[in-house]
């Protein structure tokens, strides 16, 4: 990020019953700002969920004395995600922030690391994570085995399910986020499932999928001194549900997955056609006449019926691929749709020929029984699908040049 003037940086601290911590945190942060962040316009924004212990009043007193301390009071306690989203909206829109930090009130995060985060932002990264699991990072040594496993295995689980191994610490709450990331992601975070701790994973997941550049800075995570942790079993359950649902949604929207589903439907149509056509006397007679005329052993009722079934599947596949698999390149103009279908049919001739030859030749060797026909149909379909995917994606629904 090029700096033509000082960046406006807002450290957002969500609170609920954090009076003991916040009355020490604000002076400590202001001192750190003066000591190591003089190249930036630094502010603190506390988002308080109407704490009954007087946290809001304490922050309000600081805000009346210091112009870079701000309080955003929420009427009800809605959770971490809700607090951060409200804080980011206020920071970016009202305080005109360029960058915001997510930061805990309980001194779990080392404020001396803030300049390192900002250096990464200056280098052009869109988002910076404080990571416990990169080289140089750590978790508290006094954590019990169950908590260490929950944190470590939880992050590994997310990496595996999301099939994304570039990020080592998905659940960290120490982050620097640029305005462009927030502008791109925040509308997708409006769901009620992001009001709690699932917000951290969801926000990062959406930022990654949007293609933003993300870096990790090693941090030593410290256990809180005052107050109680607000993490519970509900956090684990909600995280598990979100990660699995999000990945499932991604998979079903993958083009290859859609192509596979359409192919499976086409295979069902093809199979049905094979067994229907093979029982029609006219087709059986034509196959016999053709075999006598050509003298080719693979010209038989199974091969011909399979080829006719493949043609039915081609019609089914065209309709579904145009409407679903390649919907971003969907053809809706009838004047272009009919030529495209003819092109599709012609390009699929290879699959018909593959079935005609493989099923016909195979059944000439192993017999015309149902099991034999099914085996060779599966082999022919597998070969045809590989050929068709490349033909469809490169020719029929090729990506339009802009």
C-alpha beads as a LAMMPS data file, in Angstrom:
LAMMPS data file: protein, C-alpha beads

402 atoms
401 bonds

1 atom types
1 bond types

-500.0 500.0 xlo xhi
-500.0 500.0 ylo yhi
-500.0 500.0 zlo zhi

Masses

1 110.0

Atoms # bond

1 1 1 0.000 0.000 0.000
2 1 1 1.486 3.307 -1.102
3 1 1 1.459 5.980 1.584
4 1 1 0.944 9.491 0.285
5 1 1 -0.209 10.600 3.747
6 1 1 -0.544 9.006 7.140
7 1 1 -2.872 6.034 7.198
8 1 1 -5.801 6.223 9.579
9 1 1 -5.633 3.112 11.746
10 1 1 -8.343 2.129 14.229
11 1 1 -7.825 -0.614 16.808
12 1 1 -11.246 -2.143 17.497
13 1 1 -11.752 -3.748 20.898
14 1 1 -15.054 -5.568 21.567
15 1 1 -15.960 -5.694 25.259
16 1 1 -18.423 -7.234 27.647
17 1 1 -17.611 -6.928 31.355
18 1 1 -13.980 -5.952 30.724
19 1 1 -13.696 -2.913 33.020
20 1 1 -10.588 -4.155 34.844
21 1 1 -8.808 -4.831 31.573
22 1 1 -9.965 -1.830 29.559
23 1 1 -8.928 0.763 32.122
24 1 1 -5.353 -0.528 31.733
25 1 1 -5.541 -1.333 28.044
26 1 1 -6.406 2.145 26.736
27 1 1 -3.466 3.958 28.406
28 1 1 -1.126 1.133 27.365
29 1 1 -2.248 1.344 23.746
30 1 1 -1.924 5.126 23.642
31 1 1 1.603 4.826 24.987
32 1 1 2.440 2.207 22.348
33 1 1 0.998 4.423 19.624
34 1 1 3.197 7.327 20.698
35 1 1 6.259 5.110 21.016
36 1 1 6.184 3.037 17.817
37 1 1 3.334 4.136 15.537
38 1 1 4.046 7.824 14.974
39 1 1 3.896 7.340 11.190
40 1 1 0.178 6.557 11.446
41 1 1 -2.933 8.257 12.786
42 1 1 -3.821 5.761 15.506
43 1 1 -7.176 5.508 17.302
44 1 1 -8.924 3.126 19.682
45 1 1 -12.558 2.153 19.212
46 1 1 -14.205 0.161 21.994
47 1 1 -17.431 -1.595 21.015
48 1 1 -19.246 -2.359 24.247
49 1 1 -22.259 -4.672 24.466
50 1 1 -23.854 -2.712 27.340
51 1 1 -21.603 -4.258 29.981
52 1 1 -23.239 -4.159 33.436
53 1 1 -19.837 -3.801 35.146
54 1 1 -19.310 -0.211 33.955
55 1 1 -16.950 -0.901 31.046
56 1 1 -18.801 1.593 28.860
57 1 1 -18.618 4.364 31.460
58 1 1 -14.880 3.791 31.868
59 1 1 -14.293 4.092 28.130
60 1 1 -16.540 7.145 27.900
61 1 1 -14.368 8.876 30.495
62 1 1 -11.256 8.171 28.413
63 1 1 -13.029 9.345 25.252
64 1 1 -13.860 12.676 26.873
65 1 1 -10.158 13.236 27.565
66 1 1 -8.534 11.861 24.416
67 1 1 -9.655 12.566 20.859
68 1 1 -8.276 9.263 19.564
69 1 1 -10.397 7.145 21.934
70 1 1 -13.948 6.324 20.838
71 1 1 -16.853 4.370 22.285
72 1 1 -19.580 2.591 20.347
73 1 1 -22.267 1.303 22.710
74 1 1 -24.596 -1.469 21.585
75 1 1 -27.986 -1.859 23.207
76 1 1 -27.819 -5.635 23.496
77 1 1 -25.192 -8.362 23.687
78 1 1 -25.200 -9.982 20.250
79 1 1 -21.788 -11.600 20.083
80 1 1 -18.244 -11.046 18.873
81 1 1 -19.039 -10.976 15.158
82 1 1 -21.824 -8.458 15.568
83 1 1 -19.545 -6.225 17.643
84 1 1 -16.720 -6.338 15.098
85 1 1 -19.000 -5.675 12.137
86 1 1 -20.572 -2.691 13.897
87 1 1 -17.121 -1.457 14.872
88 1 1 -15.727 -1.805 11.358
89 1 1 -18.685 0.015 9.843
90 1 1 -18.216 2.873 12.316
91 1 1 -14.435 2.921 11.854
92 1 1 -14.457 2.925 8.055
93 1 1 -17.466 5.179 7.519
94 1 1 -17.380 7.609 10.449
95 1 1 -13.725 7.619 11.527
96 1 1 -12.519 7.298 7.901
97 1 1 -10.156 4.450 8.726
98 1 1 -7.869 2.941 6.095
99 1 1 -7.017 -0.043 8.269
100 1 1 -8.649 -1.600 11.324
101 1 1 -7.302 -4.052 13.867
102 1 1 -9.199 -6.775 15.658
103 1 1 -7.812 -6.754 19.174
104 1 1 -8.738 -8.378 22.484
105 1 1 -9.284 -6.329 25.627
106 1 1 -7.689 -8.896 27.940
107 1 1 -4.003 -8.420 26.963
108 1 1 -3.948 -11.752 25.106
109 1 1 -2.512 -9.896 22.110
110 1 1 0.892 -8.244 22.233
111 1 1 0.385 -4.620 21.198
112 1 1 4.101 -4.336 20.455
113 1 1 3.384 -6.401 17.335
114 1 1 1.135 -3.713 15.834
115 1 1 4.003 -1.975 13.928
116 1 1 4.929 -5.320 12.345
117 1 1 1.363 -5.736 11.106
118 1 1 1.378 -2.220 9.678
119 1 1 4.666 -2.853 7.912
120 1 1 3.003 -5.770 6.121
121 1 1 0.107 -3.506 5.137
122 1 1 2.601 -0.973 3.769
123 1 1 4.144 -3.794 1.721
124 1 1 0.800 -4.266 -0.012
125 1 1 -0.937 -7.045 1.899
126 1 1 -4.699 -6.673 2.234
127 1 1 -4.988 -8.504 5.540
128 1 1 -2.504 -9.547 8.220
129 1 1 -3.051 -12.284 10.798
130 1 1 -1.334 -12.734 14.126
131 1 1 -0.504 -16.430 13.997
132 1 1 0.233 -18.795 16.855
133 1 1 1.138 -21.619 14.483
134 1 1 3.817 -20.180 12.218
135 1 1 7.499 -20.290 13.133
136 1 1 8.074 -17.942 16.057
137 1 1 4.482 -18.087 17.315
138 1 1 3.200 -19.926 20.373
139 1 1 0.241 -20.736 22.599
140 1 1 0.299 -20.487 26.418
141 1 1 2.308 -23.253 28.051
142 1 1 -0.272 -23.510 30.844
143 1 1 -3.069 -24.531 28.490
144 1 1 -4.431 -27.969 29.219
145 1 1 -4.051 -30.809 26.733
146 1 1 -7.715 -30.570 25.715
147 1 1 -7.433 -26.867 24.880
148 1 1 -4.203 -27.332 22.946
149 1 1 -5.798 -30.153 20.964
150 1 1 -8.965 -28.147 20.381
151 1 1 -7.008 -25.211 18.981
152 1 1 -4.381 -27.124 16.995
153 1 1 -6.622 -29.870 15.649
154 1 1 -9.360 -27.322 14.951
155 1 1 -7.079 -25.307 12.674
156 1 1 -5.838 -28.468 10.959
157 1 1 -9.436 -29.586 10.436
158 1 1 -10.291 -26.265 8.769
159 1 1 -7.207 -26.499 6.539
160 1 1 -8.148 -29.999 5.402
161 1 1 -11.859 -29.366 4.847
162 1 1 -11.290 -26.042 3.066
163 1 1 -8.365 -27.580 1.174
164 1 1 -6.427 -24.411 1.913
165 1 1 -3.071 -24.842 3.631
166 1 1 -1.574 -21.389 3.101
167 1 1 -3.141 -20.075 6.334
168 1 1 -1.871 -21.625 9.562
169 1 1 -4.111 -19.875 12.106
170 1 1 -7.739 -19.556 11.018
171 1 1 -9.111 -18.706 14.452
172 1 1 -6.754 -15.942 15.519
173 1 1 -8.448 -12.815 16.833
174 1 1 -5.473 -10.500 16.231
175 1 1 -5.833 -9.111 12.708
176 1 1 -5.255 -6.056 10.545
177 1 1 -7.846 -5.531 7.798
178 1 1 -7.842 -2.951 5.016
179 1 1 -10.925 -1.079 3.884
180 1 1 -10.999 -2.843 0.520
181 1 1 -11.332 -6.222 2.242
182 1 1 -14.176 -4.974 4.420
183 1 1 -15.967 -3.386 1.471
184 1 1 -15.780 -6.658 -0.437
185 1 1 -16.705 -9.037 2.375
186 1 1 -19.019 -7.351 4.874
187 1 1 -22.309 -7.769 2.989
188 1 1 -21.772 -11.531 2.945
189 1 1 -21.345 -11.445 6.740
190 1 1 -24.855 -10.200 7.492
191 1 1 -26.203 -13.671 8.306
192 1 1 -27.029 -14.380 11.952
193 1 1 -24.569 -17.285 11.948
194 1 1 -21.723 -14.744 11.937
195 1 1 -22.799 -12.848 15.052
196 1 1 -20.639 -15.024 17.310
197 1 1 -17.125 -16.440 17.103
198 1 1 -17.831 -18.078 13.733
199 1 1 -17.304 -14.561 12.377
200 1 1 -13.518 -14.991 12.528
201 1 1 -13.455 -18.058 10.299
202 1 1 -16.199 -16.800 7.999
203 1 1 -14.584 -13.405 7.393
204 1 1 -11.181 -14.936 6.658
205 1 1 -12.694 -17.616 4.438
206 1 1 -14.517 -15.053 2.320
207 1 1 -11.435 -12.830 2.093
208 1 1 -9.366 -15.770 0.851
209 1 1 -11.961 -16.790 -1.717
210 1 1 -12.178 -13.173 -2.922
211 1 1 -8.472 -13.348 -3.770
212 1 1 -7.065 -10.862 -1.252
213 1 1 -3.410 -11.115 -0.261
214 1 1 -2.962 -12.302 3.309
215 1 1 0.159 -12.557 5.449
216 1 1 0.812 -14.012 8.894
217 1 1 2.927 -12.540 11.677
218 1 1 4.090 -14.814 14.523
219 1 1 2.590 -13.944 17.909
220 1 1 2.862 -15.318 21.430
221 1 1 -0.693 -15.709 22.636
222 1 1 -1.096 -14.867 26.340
223 1 1 -3.854 -16.042 28.665
224 1 1 -6.085 -13.361 30.160
225 1 1 -5.382 -12.102 33.689
226 1 1 -8.805 -10.664 34.534
227 1 1 -12.247 -11.962 33.656
228 1 1 -13.397 -15.214 32.097
229 1 1 -13.047 -16.582 28.578
230 1 1 -16.306 -16.456 26.640
231 1 1 -15.558 -19.484 24.454
232 1 1 -17.718 -22.544 25.018
233 1 1 -19.072 -25.724 23.448
234 1 1 -21.394 -23.642 21.277
235 1 1 -18.336 -22.156 19.549
236 1 1 -17.033 -25.606 18.591
237 1 1 -20.426 -26.716 17.277
238 1 1 -21.032 -23.545 15.250
239 1 1 -17.520 -23.642 13.806
240 1 1 -17.920 -27.259 12.746
241 1 1 -21.282 -26.543 11.114
242 1 1 -20.020 -23.470 9.269
243 1 1 -16.850 -25.087 7.917
244 1 1 -18.685 -28.161 6.625
245 1 1 -21.568 -26.163 5.148
246 1 1 -19.270 -23.618 3.501
247 1 1 -17.124 -26.303 1.919
248 1 1 -20.167 -28.264 0.754
249 1 1 -21.545 -25.134 -0.914
250 1 1 -18.208 -24.583 -2.654
251 1 1 -18.042 -28.165 -3.889
252 1 1 -21.540 -28.184 -5.376
253 1 1 -20.697 -24.982 -7.238
254 1 1 -17.498 -26.407 -8.727
255 1 1 -17.859 -26.842 -12.476
256 1 1 -16.267 -30.298 -12.424
257 1 1 -18.753 -31.407 -9.730
258 1 1 -21.676 -30.122 -11.786
259 1 1 -20.281 -31.792 -14.866
260 1 1 -20.077 -35.046 -12.917
261 1 1 -23.689 -34.776 -11.741
262 1 1 -24.892 -34.052 -15.272
263 1 1 -22.792 -36.957 -16.486
264 1 1 -24.401 -39.245 -13.901
265 1 1 -27.857 -38.194 -15.060
266 1 1 -26.752 -38.707 -18.650
267 1 1 -25.441 -42.151 -17.750
268 1 1 -28.833 -43.040 -16.285
269 1 1 -30.549 -41.859 -19.477
270 1 1 -28.006 -43.783 -21.538
271 1 1 -28.517 -46.962 -19.533
272 1 1 -32.279 -46.719 -19.816
273 1 1 -31.942 -46.156 -23.559
274 1 1 -29.652 -49.165 -23.930
275 1 1 -32.168 -51.529 -22.370
276 1 1 -35.211 -50.024 -24.107
277 1 1 -33.675 -49.922 -27.591
278 1 1 -32.175 -53.411 -27.271
279 1 1 -35.700 -54.790 -26.871
280 1 1 -37.148 -53.126 -29.970
281 1 1 -37.420 -55.668 -32.789
282 1 1 -36.799 -53.103 -35.533
283 1 1 -33.487 -52.104 -33.985
284 1 1 -32.472 -55.720 -33.419
285 1 1 -33.232 -56.475 -37.054
286 1 1 -31.356 -53.426 -38.313
287 1 1 -28.316 -54.331 -36.189
288 1 1 -28.323 -57.865 -37.609
289 1 1 -28.579 -56.591 -41.194
290 1 1 -25.787 -54.057 -40.605
291 1 1 -23.540 -56.732 -39.084
292 1 1 -24.092 -59.014 -42.073
293 1 1 -23.399 -56.171 -44.503
294 1 1 -20.190 -54.907 -42.814
295 1 1 -18.871 -58.142 -41.424
296 1 1 -17.723 -56.290 -38.291
297 1 1 -18.051 -58.255 -35.075
298 1 1 -18.716 -55.171 -32.931
299 1 1 -21.800 -54.237 -34.957
300 1 1 -24.543 -55.793 -32.835
301 1 1 -27.731 -54.837 -31.020
302 1 1 -25.862 -53.859 -27.833
303 1 1 -23.521 -51.475 -29.608
304 1 1 -26.292 -49.888 -31.658
305 1 1 -28.669 -49.583 -28.682
306 1 1 -25.884 -48.062 -26.590
307 1 1 -25.175 -45.499 -29.318
308 1 1 -28.872 -44.560 -29.528
309 1 1 -29.019 -44.294 -25.727
310 1 1 -25.943 -42.069 -25.894
311 1 1 -27.775 -39.753 -28.298
312 1 1 -30.626 -39.429 -25.773
313 1 1 -28.051 -38.678 -23.082
314 1 1 -26.492 -36.024 -25.323
315 1 1 -29.802 -34.169 -25.486
316 1 1 -30.163 -34.407 -21.688
317 1 1 -26.569 -33.308 -21.120
318 1 1 -26.880 -30.310 -23.425
319 1 1 -29.944 -28.997 -21.625
320 1 1 -28.430 -29.444 -18.140
321 1 1 -24.939 -28.232 -19.022
322 1 1 -26.285 -25.105 -20.677
323 1 1 -28.617 -24.312 -17.778
324 1 1 -26.349 -25.315 -14.868
325 1 1 -22.754 -26.458 -15.428
326 1 1 -21.853 -23.603 -17.765
327 1 1 -24.542 -21.149 -16.692
328 1 1 -21.997 -18.316 -16.608
329 1 1 -21.599 -18.906 -20.359
330 1 1 -25.239 -19.906 -20.901
331 1 1 -26.720 -19.452 -24.358
332 1 1 -30.305 -18.139 -24.296
333 1 1 -30.746 -16.713 -27.791
334 1 1 -32.748 -19.309 -29.827
335 1 1 -30.962 -18.270 -33.029
336 1 1 -27.648 -19.250 -31.438
337 1 1 -28.960 -22.038 -29.211
338 1 1 -29.976 -24.359 -32.076
339 1 1 -26.610 -24.075 -33.899
340 1 1 -24.872 -24.576 -30.541
341 1 1 -26.900 -27.756 -29.962
342 1 1 -25.975 -29.038 -33.421
343 1 1 -22.345 -28.172 -32.683
344 1 1 -22.665 -29.931 -29.327
345 1 1 -24.183 -32.984 -30.979
346 1 1 -21.493 -33.097 -33.615
347 1 1 -18.726 -32.687 -31.041
348 1 1 -20.309 -35.494 -29.012
349 1 1 -20.183 -37.833 -31.979
350 1 1 -16.919 -39.111 -30.580
351 1 1 -18.702 -40.300 -27.440
352 1 1 -21.364 -42.038 -29.541
353 1 1 -18.673 -43.705 -31.634
354 1 1 -16.763 -44.678 -28.488
355 1 1 -19.860 -46.359 -27.066
356 1 1 -20.742 -48.023 -30.344
357 1 1 -17.278 -49.542 -30.651
358 1 1 -16.484 -50.332 -26.990
359 1 1 -19.904 -51.751 -26.069
360 1 1 -20.267 -53.559 -29.390
361 1 1 -16.764 -55.031 -29.348
362 1 1 -16.896 -55.820 -25.626
363 1 1 -20.217 -57.655 -25.774
364 1 1 -19.040 -59.579 -28.831
365 1 1 -16.372 -61.009 -26.543
366 1 1 -18.294 -61.434 -23.279
367 1 1 -21.859 -61.927 -24.481
368 1 1 -25.117 -59.973 -24.653
369 1 1 -26.171 -60.518 -21.049
370 1 1 -27.236 -57.555 -18.906
371 1 1 -24.118 -57.630 -16.704
372 1 1 -21.859 -57.694 -19.763
373 1 1 -23.664 -54.752 -21.339
374 1 1 -23.473 -52.726 -18.117
375 1 1 -19.758 -53.354 -17.671
376 1 1 -18.860 -52.190 -21.172
377 1 1 -21.248 -49.247 -20.947
378 1 1 -19.456 -48.047 -17.792
379 1 1 -16.071 -48.368 -19.521
380 1 1 -17.289 -46.505 -22.613
381 1 1 -18.959 -43.778 -20.540
382 1 1 -15.812 -43.154 -18.479
383 1 1 -13.721 -42.720 -21.616
384 1 1 -16.389 -40.536 -23.219
385 1 1 -16.716 -38.234 -20.180
386 1 1 -13.022 -37.362 -20.239
387 1 1 -13.182 -36.562 -23.946
388 1 1 -16.443 -34.618 -23.609
389 1 1 -15.320 -32.410 -20.712
390 1 1 -12.482 -30.982 -22.750
391 1 1 -14.652 -30.600 -25.852
392 1 1 -17.465 -28.867 -23.914
393 1 1 -15.228 -26.501 -21.955
394 1 1 -12.909 -25.624 -24.855
395 1 1 -15.382 -25.522 -27.760
396 1 1 -19.077 -25.486 -26.844
397 1 1 -19.013 -23.298 -23.722
398 1 1 -15.578 -21.794 -24.193
399 1 1 -14.874 -18.734 -22.063
400 1 1 -15.877 -15.593 -23.883
401 1 1 -13.090 -13.084 -24.552
402 1 1 -13.614 -9.664 -22.999

Bonds

1 1 1 2
2 1 2 3
3 1 3 4
4 1 4 5
5 1 5 6
6 1 6 7
7 1 7 8
8 1 8 9
9 1 9 10
10 1 10 11
11 1 11 12
12 1 12 13
13 1 13 14
14 1 14 15
15 1 15 16
16 1 16 17
17 1 17 18
18 1 18 19
19 1 19 20
20 1 20 21
21 1 21 22
22 1 22 23
23 1 23 24
24 1 24 25
25 1 25 26
26 1 26 27
27 1 27 28
28 1 28 29
29 1 29 30
30 1 30 31
31 1 31 32
32 1 32 33
33 1 33 34
34 1 34 35
35 1 35 36
36 1 36 37
37 1 37 38
38 1 38 39
39 1 39 40
40 1 40 41
41 1 41 42
42 1 42 43
43 1 43 44
44 1 44 45
45 1 45 46
46 1 46 47
47 1 47 48
48 1 48 49
49 1 49 50
50 1 50 51
51 1 51 52
52 1 52 53
53 1 53 54
54 1 54 55
55 1 55 56
56 1 56 57
57 1 57 58
58 1 58 59
59 1 59 60
60 1 60 61
61 1 61 62
62 1 62 63
63 1 63 64
64 1 64 65
65 1 65 66
66 1 66 67
67 1 67 68
68 1 68 69
69 1 69 70
70 1 70 71
71 1 71 72
72 1 72 73
73 1 73 74
74 1 74 75
75 1 75 76
76 1 76 77
77 1 77 78
78 1 78 79
79 1 79 80
80 1 80 81
81 1 81 82
82 1 82 83
83 1 83 84
84 1 84 85
85 1 85 86
86 1 86 87
87 1 87 88
88 1 88 89
89 1 89 90
90 1 90 91
91 1 91 92
92 1 92 93
93 1 93 94
94 1 94 95
95 1 95 96
96 1 96 97
97 1 97 98
98 1 98 99
99 1 99 100
100 1 100 101
101 1 101 102
102 1 102 103
103 1 103 104
104 1 104 105
105 1 105 106
106 1 106 107
107 1 107 108
108 1 108 109
109 1 109 110
110 1 110 111
111 1 111 112
112 1 112 113
113 1 113 114
114 1 114 115
115 1 115 116
116 1 116 117
117 1 117 118
118 1 118 119
119 1 119 120
120 1 120 121
121 1 121 122
122 1 122 123
123 1 123 124
124 1 124 125
125 1 125 126
126 1 126 127
127 1 127 128
128 1 128 129
129 1 129 130
130 1 130 131
131 1 131 132
132 1 132 133
133 1 133 134
134 1 134 135
135 1 135 136
136 1 136 137
137 1 137 138
138 1 138 139
139 1 139 140
140 1 140 141
141 1 141 142
142 1 142 143
143 1 143 144
144 1 144 145
145 1 145 146
146 1 146 147
147 1 147 148
148 1 148 149
149 1 149 150
150 1 150 151
151 1 151 152
152 1 152 153
153 1 153 154
154 1 154 155
155 1 155 156
156 1 156 157
157 1 157 158
158 1 158 159
159 1 159 160
160 1 160 161
161 1 161 162
162 1 162 163
163 1 163 164
164 1 164 165
165 1 165 166
166 1 166 167
167 1 167 168
168 1 168 169
169 1 169 170
170 1 170 171
171 1 171 172
172 1 172 173
173 1 173 174
174 1 174 175
175 1 175 176
176 1 176 177
177 1 177 178
178 1 178 179
179 1 179 180
180 1 180 181
181 1 181 182
182 1 182 183
183 1 183 184
184 1 184 185
185 1 185 186
186 1 186 187
187 1 187 188
188 1 188 189
189 1 189 190
190 1 190 191
191 1 191 192
192 1 192 193
193 1 193 194
194 1 194 195
195 1 195 196
196 1 196 197
197 1 197 198
198 1 198 199
199 1 199 200
200 1 200 201
201 1 201 202
202 1 202 203
203 1 203 204
204 1 204 205
205 1 205 206
206 1 206 207
207 1 207 208
208 1 208 209
209 1 209 210
210 1 210 211
211 1 211 212
212 1 212 213
213 1 213 214
214 1 214 215
215 1 215 216
216 1 216 217
217 1 217 218
218 1 218 219
219 1 219 220
220 1 220 221
221 1 221 222
222 1 222 223
223 1 223 224
224 1 224 225
225 1 225 226
226 1 226 227
227 1 227 228
228 1 228 229
229 1 229 230
230 1 230 231
231 1 231 232
232 1 232 233
233 1 233 234
234 1 234 235
235 1 235 236
236 1 236 237
237 1 237 238
238 1 238 239
239 1 239 240
240 1 240 241
241 1 241 242
242 1 242 243
243 1 243 244
244 1 244 245
245 1 245 246
246 1 246 247
247 1 247 248
248 1 248 249
249 1 249 250
250 1 250 251
251 1 251 252
252 1 252 253
253 1 253 254
254 1 254 255
255 1 255 256
256 1 256 257
257 1 257 258
258 1 258 259
259 1 259 260
260 1 260 261
261 1 261 262
262 1 262 263
263 1 263 264
264 1 264 265
265 1 265 266
266 1 266 267
267 1 267 268
268 1 268 269
269 1 269 270
270 1 270 271
271 1 271 272
272 1 272 273
273 1 273 274
274 1 274 275
275 1 275 276
276 1 276 277
277 1 277 278
278 1 278 279
279 1 279 280
280 1 280 281
281 1 281 282
282 1 282 283
283 1 283 284
284 1 284 285
285 1 285 286
286 1 286 287
287 1 287 288
288 1 288 289
289 1 289 290
290 1 290 291
291 1 291 292
292 1 292 293
293 1 293 294
294 1 294 295
295 1 295 296
296 1 296 297
297 1 297 298
298 1 298 299
299 1 299 300
300 1 300 301
301 1 301 302
302 1 302 303
303 1 303 304
304 1 304 305
305 1 305 306
306 1 306 307
307 1 307 308
308 1 308 309
309 1 309 310
310 1 310 311
311 1 311 312
312 1 312 313
313 1 313 314
314 1 314 315
315 1 315 316
316 1 316 317
317 1 317 318
318 1 318 319
319 1 319 320
320 1 320 321
321 1 321 322
322 1 322 323
323 1 323 324
324 1 324 325
325 1 325 326
326 1 326 327
327 1 327 328
328 1 328 329
329 1 329 330
330 1 330 331
331 1 331 332
332 1 332 333
333 1 333 334
334 1 334 335
335 1 335 336
336 1 336 337
337 1 337 338
338 1 338 339
339 1 339 340
340 1 340 341
341 1 341 342
342 1 342 343
343 1 343 344
344 1 344 345
345 1 345 346
346 1 346 347
347 1 347 348
348 1 348 349
349 1 349 350
350 1 350 351
351 1 351 352
352 1 352 353
353 1 353 354
354 1 354 355
355 1 355 356
356 1 356 357
357 1 357 358
358 1 358 359
359 1 359 360
360 1 360 361
361 1 361 362
362 1 362 363
363 1 363 364
364 1 364 365
365 1 365 366
366 1 366 367
367 1 367 368
368 1 368 369
369 1 369 370
370 1 370 371
371 1 371 372
372 1 372 373
373 1 373 374
374 1 374 375
375 1 375 376
376 1 376 377
377 1 377 378
378 1 378 379
379 1 379 380
380 1 380 381
381 1 381 382
382 1 382 383
383 1 383 384
384 1 384 385
385 1 385 386
386 1 386 387
387 1 387 388
388 1 388 389
389 1 389 390
390 1 390 391
391 1 391 392
392 1 392 393
393 1 393 394
394 1 394 395
395 1 395 396
396 1 396 397
397 1 397 398
398 1 398 399
399 1 399 400
400 1 400 401
401 1 401 402
